[in-house]
Amino acid sequence: MGQHLVFKEAEEVINNLTGSSVNAKQVERICHYYGHSLEQEQLENIEVKGYEEVSPSESNKRHYVSVDGSMYFTREEDWKEIKLGRIYKDEDLTQVSRDRCELLGSNYVAHLGSSKEFLPKMEYCIENIKNKVFIADGATWIWNWVEDTYPKCEQIVDFFHAKEHLCEFAKDYFKDKTQREQWIDKQHLIMLSKGITPIIKTLNKLENKTEKLRQLVGYYNNHEKRMQYHVFKEKGLQIGSGAIESAHKDVLQKRLKLSGQRWTKKGLQQMAQLRVVYKSGKWNQIKQLCKKAA
């Protein structure tokens, strides 16, 4: 209940349902204890096992890997970033409408702090997966990691981020709204049907060489191989990172970013551990820790 609700509400629900006399402080202590235990167990597994075992049949299935960060308020250092990873398979996706898919299952990894500490946790989960597809925004640290560690895997910059950069540039470059919207619509279709390369050529032909134009061309050049959306679509690959963006809201922010919340860094990491274990469908890890404690 403590990973679902603020501690006072968890107290009320538990007591109303069970007739017991649990108090909010007890709920808080138990959550932090088991959140800490999960963190220690995870670090021990990385040190002892190296990487999580994956059966050959699972390893050969296509897995999407996405990572992203969002900010949370801490008592010690104000705003700090929690990095979140989401791993899911093709078969976890189900079509609910023509334009929308629903994810039925995912594995999550979370860490409050630097990428140096976060990435070993990700690698523990994905190293033994052979068929990996990375989807993310244009964050440099993400693609440096992927390029250094998994250079042969498919790499995709989220299509909507690529288009967002184009729209931001067009707002500044084309003063006429109608002209701007027509230009964006045309480039949008080209990007989907022919990839980013013809977009780069179009941008280079523009007469007014502004600084924002230079930055946009540089961004697209840096990620050209990751923006060949027509090729990805032909392979049946996802081209959007909405799954990781929605995960931040559902897995973490729904519990950890409520009005007035101000966590200690340790407490925030411990609660994040509880959230990802629950949302990954691995609550049996808590049961095993309870048995050890008993």
C-alpha positions, 0 to 999 in steps of 0.5 A: 500500500505504501508504494501505491499511496502516500503513507497517511492514506496507506495507513487509513486504507490498511486499517479500514480494510483489516481492522488493524492499527498500523500507523503511517510511520510504520508504513514508511519504515517498512517501505524504506527498509524493503526498498533499500533491501531491493537496491542492495540485492540488485547491486549484489546480483550485478557484482556476483552474476554479472548479467541476468540469465535469459533463456535462448527462446526469450533472448532471440525475441525482439526487445525494445530498450528505452531510457529517459530521465525526469526531475524530482525534488530532494531535501539535500540538493533540490531537483535531481534526475531519476533515470528510468529504463523500460524493456519490452517485447514485440509480443507485449504490444497489442493494437487497441486502435488504428493509431494506438498500441497498449503495452501489456508488460514491461521490465523497469530499471530506475536510479537516482543519480548519474548514468555511470551508476544507472547503466550497469543496472540496465546492462544487467537486464539486457546484456543477454538479450540478443535482439535489441532495438534502442529507442530514445530521444536525442540525449547525448549520454544515451547514444554514447552508451549505446554506440560504445556498448551495443553498436550493432543493435538497431538504434532509433531516435524517436520520430516525434522528437525529430519532428519537434525539432523541425517544428521549433526551427520552422516557427522561427524561420517561416513567419507566415503561418500558412507557409510554415504549416504547409512546409512542416506537413510536407517534411513530415511526410518525407521524413516518414516515407524517405527518412531524414536524409532528404530533409537534411538536403532541403535544409541545406538549400535554404537561403537564410543560414541562421544559427538555428538552421545550423544547429538543426542540420547538425542534430540531424547529421549526428543522428542520420542513421537513427532517423531512417524511419522508412527503413524502420517501418519496413522492418516493422519496428516501432519509431516512437519513444512514447512508452518510456515517457508514459512510464515516467508518469505511471511508474514514478511520478504518480507516486513520487511527484505529488504536490508538496513532496520533498524526499531524501535522496535515499528515500526517493531511490528506495521508493523508486525501487518498490515502484519498478518492482511492482510495475515490472510484475516482480513483487515475488522479490519482496516476498522472498526478502520477507522470508529472509527477514523472518 
